[in-house]
Amino acid sequence: MRPFLVHIGSLGVPAFFFMVMIAALSATFYAYHKAQKEEGLDPVVMLDFGIIGIIASVLGSRIIHILVESPMYYWEDPIRVFYFWQGGFVSLGAYTFTLIGWLVYLKYRRLQTWRYIDMAVLCVPIIIFFVRIGCLCAGCCYGKPTDFIIHLVFTDPGGAAGSIYPNTPLHATQVYNMLNAVVMFFVLRAVYRWRRYYGQVIVAFFLYYGVTRFMIEFLRGDVDRGLWFNDTLSSGQIAMVGAFLLGLVLHFALHKREAV
């Protein structure tokens, strides 16, 4: 665990935000590079997507965290909303706001919505991979105590995992999510190559991620992310059920209308 990569005097470079920056730059570069090879796609749109994604991700992940995970904490002292360096970001909010931003942009530009969305979604596993490295460095999104041979032990009380479960073997949920992102990257590439309709890649993403993250969530130990139904399901799992159902709806809505 390394919450700050380097310190310059009294100022530090937060590892999580650094990894978010790497994620955004890597994904944008990959999308731009891929779009250059596709006839009929404008690579500049991918650069615009990158800018929209950065802004929407920060706002969306922060807003969902405030409204869903810790509303009373911020209600007690509203100035805490602006304490970004203390953490408090929800990836589901980032995905939701980014997708909405992309759709609005494409509608405004009158471009082929689902064709461009397919290209952009290819980059999502890259974002997830680097963001989860940031989570690992920050000690957030940690797992439950375990005796499984593969585990993580956090000793730094400055992070959430180290303060709540110091020197305790925990499920390596950050690593599980990173490995899941690697597999997803190749799955989505295969779907993109053999797709039969525009929008099939985002359908595959919703179905694949909906199932795999739902399962990984059972191993998470950070209860402050929101638990429901007598602590049976997390907010993330409920969202993943919604994502899976949305994938099914999009499939039936697009598979004939958006044929390649």
C-alpha positions, 0 to 999 in steps of 0.5 A: 500500500502506498497512498502517496507516490512521492512527497515534495516538501509538504505536498504529496502526489496521491497514488489513486489520482495518479492512476486515474490520470494514467487510466484516462490517458491510456484509454484515450490513446488506445481509442484514438489509435484504434479509431485511426484504423477504422474507416468512417470513424473520426479519431478526434471524437475519441479525444473528445470522449477522453475529455468528457470522460475525465470531467464526468468521472470525477463529478459522477463518482463524487456525487454518487459517493456523497448521495449513496455512501455517506450523505450524513457525513457531508450533511454535518459539514457540507465543506467536506464535499470539496475535500477531494484529497480525502477520497470518496469516489464511486466507480459506478457513478463515473461509468454512469455519468461518462456514458450519459456525457458520451450519448449527449455529445453524439446526439449533438454531433449527430454521429453514429451513436452505437458505433462510436460507443462500441469503440469507446467501450473497448477502453473501459477495461484499461480504465478499470485496471489502472483505477484498481491499482489506485485502489490497491495503493490507497487501501480502499475497496478491500476484501473480507478477512480470509485464510485463502492462500492468495490474500493481502495484508495492510499495515498502514493505518493511514488507509481504510483497510489498514485502519479497520483490518490491520495486519489481517489477511484479506481477500485481494479484491483489488487484484481480482478486479484487475485480473477481471479487467484483463480478461474482459479486455480480450473478451470485448476485443473478440466481440468487436471483431465478430460483432453482428450489430453496432452496440454489441460491445457495450451489450457484452460489457454490461452482461460480462461486468454485471455478472463478474463484478456481482460475484466479486462484490461478495468478497468485499469487506468495505461495508461503508459502500452500502449494504441492503436487504439485511446486509445481503447485497451491496449497492454495487451488486444492485447496480450490476443487476441493473447493468445486466438487465440493461444489456439484455434490453439493449441487445433486443433493441439493437440486434436488428435495427443496428446491423453491421 
